[in-house]
Amino acid sequence: MGVRKDTTTARVTVTLPGDVVRDIDQIEKNRSRFILEAVRHEIRHRRRQELLRSLQHPHPETAELAELGLAEWARQLPPDDGAPLVDLERGTPVRWAPDRGWTEDDA
């Protein structure tokens, strides 16, 4: 399954300091392309930061799931509700330890 890209575009007006525009123009002739690349880079960065924050401070329901264990959770799924999507033989078993975060499960 690939990533679906939106083929539509939207015009956005952005106000930047003159020196920043001059710096962009020295690096790239196509300002729109430069700004698009910068925005995509920032979006990826912020998503990574949010993921790290989430891993360091999991939602209470996630902590409950971690305590229950993925295998038990998967067994509780109705057969047609995603249980076949969970492959318990793959990946590295982990457990949430409140004092250490996610750690490999020795079980």
Contacts in CASP RR format, 6 or more apart in sequence:
PFRMAT RR
TARGET T0000
AUTHOR 0000-0000-0000
METHOD contacts of the structure
MODEL  1
MGVRKDTTTARVTVTLPGDVVRDIDQIEKNRSRFILEAVRHEIRHRRRQE
LLRSLQHPHPETAELAELGLAEWARQLPPDDGAPLVDLERGTPVRWAPDR
GWTEDDA
14 35 0 8 1.000
16 24 0 8 1.000
21 31 0 8 1.000
24 31 0 8 1.000
24 34 0 8 1.000
24 35 0 8 1.000
25 31 0 8 1.000
27 34 0 8 1.000
28 34 0 8 1.000
54 62 0 8 1.000
55 101 0 8 1.000
55 102 0 8 1.000
56 101 0 8 1.000
58 66 0 8 1.000
58 96 0 8 1.000
62 96 0 8 1.000
63 96 0 8 1.000
63 98 0 8 1.000
65 73 0 8 1.000
66 94 0 8 1.000
66 95 0 8 1.000
66 96 0 8 1.000
66 102 0 8 1.000
67 96 0 8 1.000
69 95 0 8 1.000
70 86 0 8 1.000
70 88 0 8 1.000
70 93 0 8 1.000
71 88 0 8 1.000
74 83 0 8 1.000
74 86 0 8 1.000
74 88 0 8 1.000
75 83 0 8 1.000
77 83 0 8 1.000
77 86 0 8 1.000
92 104 0 8 1.000
93 104 0 8 1.000
93 105 0 8 1.000
93 107 0 8 1.000
94 102 0 8 1.000
94 103 0 8 1.000
94 104 0 8 1.000
94 105 0 8 1.000
95 102 0 8 1.000
95 103 0 8 1.000
95 104 0 8 1.000
95 105 0 8 1.000
96 102 0 8 1.000
96 103 0 8 1.000
97 103 0 8 1.000
END
